[in-house]
Amino acid sequence: MTESRETDYASRLLNMNPLEHASEILVLRKRFLHPQEHAAKTLDEYADASDRREQIVKNINALKSGFWSLPETTLQQQLEMMDISDFPELTLALSRLKNIAEHRESFLRLKQHPDFFEEFFDQFCKLVLASPREAADLRIAFFNEFLNRSNGASHHKPKAYYRIAQVIQREFPELYALENIWLSQIIAKQKKLKVFGQSEIVMATVAVLVMILAYFSIKHMLH
């Protein structure tokens, strides 16, 4: 049991989601614990596998970079040609790309909606193509400035995001499923703002009424 073999096993395991890759994890664990049951690989074979994995990762990233500009047939062909049978930890990334590719037509229809705006679409596209870790960082960065953005023309207000998020939830469920975390947070935050705004109105109204009552009470006492 060499250090490189242990490192390779740990690296593959960390890249798998137990909820989605349970069978692959079991196979990988079996191969690691019982290497005698599998044909021993030479150093050249291990190096070849590593090179192939690196090339597949590069191909996946290249498809992400050109995802929206590639012709649909070319994109589908490239995705189907990828053989990741020896690298089950890449299943999630490739499956997600295929899923997004199946809904490219829905993205085009979304661009025709009256509530569509480019700023939202760019952010949305970045999120659906990002890895889980990258997506988490993007969401945090977005919400850090979302509620405090200026009224300048360069930024759309939260209400605009809220409207298009609701449109996707209602009319494009296949797109909503691709990034429901971000979209649901936008909707929830705007609803909280509405409740907060309504509370302020109620409090202001009550304050005005109290002042009016106080005024008439004092006036009555003076007479």
MOTA-V173487 format. One record per residue. N is the residue number from 1. RES is the residue in one letter. BURIAL is 1 if it has 16 or more other C-alpha atoms within 10 Angstrom, else 0. D_LAST is the distance of its C-alpha to the last C-alpha in whole Angstrom. Layout:
n->(N	N)
res->(RES	RES)
burial->(BURIAL	BURIAL)
d_last->(D_LAST	D_LAST)
This chain:
n->(1	2	3	4	5	6	7	8	9	10	11	12	13	14	15	16	17	18	19	20	21	22	23	24	25	26	27	28	29	30	31	32	33	34	35	36	37	38	39	40	41	42	43	44	45	46	47	48	49	50	51	52	53	54	55	56	57	58	59	60	61	62	63	64	65	66	67	68	69	70	71	72	73	74	75	76	77	78	79	80	81	82	83	84	85	86	87	88	89	90	91	92	93	94	95	96	97	98	99	100	101	102	103	104	105	106	107	108	109	110	111	112	113	114	115	116	117	118	119	120	121	122	123	124	125	126	127	128	129	130	131	132	133	134	135	136	137	138	139	140	141	142	143	144	145	146	147	148	149	150	151	152	153	154	155	156	157	158	159	160	161	162	163	164	165	166	167	168	169	170	171	172	173	174	175	176	177	178	179	180	181	182	183	184	185	186	187	188	189	190	191	192	193	194	195	196	197	198	199	200	201	202	203	204	205	206	207	208	209	210	211	212	213	214	215	216	217	218	219	220	221	222	223)
res->(M	T	E	S	R	E	T	D	Y	A	S	R	L	L	N	M	N	P	L	E	H	A	S	E	I	L	V	L	R	K	R	F	L	H	P	Q	E	H	A	A	K	T	L	D	E	Y	A	D	A	S	D	R	R	E	Q	I	V	K	N	I	N	A	L	K	S	G	F	W	S	L	P	E	T	T	L	Q	Q	Q	L	E	M	M	D	I	S	D	F	P	E	L	T	L	A	L	S	R	L	K	N	I	A	E	H	R	E	S	F	L	R	L	K	Q	H	P	D	F	F	E	E	F	F	D	Q	F	C	K	L	V	L	A	S	P	R	E	A	A	D	L	R	I	A	F	F	N	E	F	L	N	R	S	N	G	A	S	H	H	K	P	K	A	Y	Y	R	I	A	Q	V	I	Q	R	E	F	P	E	L	Y	A	L	E	N	I	W	L	S	Q	I	I	A	K	Q	K	K	L	K	V	F	G	Q	S	E	I	V	M	A	T	V	A	V	L	V	M	I	L	A	Y	F	S	I	K	H	M	L	H)
burial->(0	0	0	0	0	0	0	0	0	0	0	0	1	0	0	1	0	0	0	0	1	0	0	1	1	0	0	1	0	0	0	1	0	0	0	0	0	0	0	0	0	0	0	0	0	0	0	0	0	0	0	1	1	0	0	1	1	0	0	1	0	0	1	1	0	0	1	0	0	0	0	0	0	0	1	0	0	0	1	0	0	0	0	0	0	0	1	1	1	1	1	1	1	1	0	1	1	0	0	1	1	0	0	0	0	0	1	0	0	1	0	0	0	0	0	1	1	0	0	0	0	0	0	1	0	0	1	1	1	1	0	0	0	0	1	0	0	1	0	0	0	0	0	0	0	1	0	0	0	0	0	0	0	0	0	1	1	1	0	0	1	1	1	1	1	1	1	1	1	0	0	1	0	1	1	1	0	1	1	1	0	1	1	0	0	1	1	0	1	1	0	0	0	0	0	0	0	0	0	0	0	0	0	0	0	0	0	0	0	0	0	0	0	0	0	0	0	0	0	0	0	0	0)
d_last->(99	99	96	95	96	93	91	91	90	87	86	87	85	82	82	82	79	79	77	79	83	84	87	88	87	89	92	91	91	94	96	95	96	99	101	104	103	103	105	105	104	106	104	105	103	100	100	100	97	95	96	95	92	91	92	90	87	87	88	85	83	85	84	80	80	82	80	78	81	84	85	84	88	89	86	87	91	90	88	90	93	91	93	91	93	94	91	88	85	85	85	81	81	83	82	78	80	82	79	77	80	80	76	77	76	73	72	73	71	68	68	68	64	62	60	63	62	65	63	63	66	68	66	67	70	71	69	71	74	74	75	73	72	72	69	67	67	66	63	62	62	60	57	57	56	55	51	51	53	52	51	54	56	59	57	56	52	52	51	55	56	54	55	59	59	58	60	63	62	62	65	67	67	71	69	66	69	70	67	65	63	62	61	59	57	56	55	53	51	50	48	47	45	44	42	41	39	38	36	35	33	32	30	29	27	26	25	23	21	20	19	17	15	14	13	11	10	9	7	5	5	4	0)
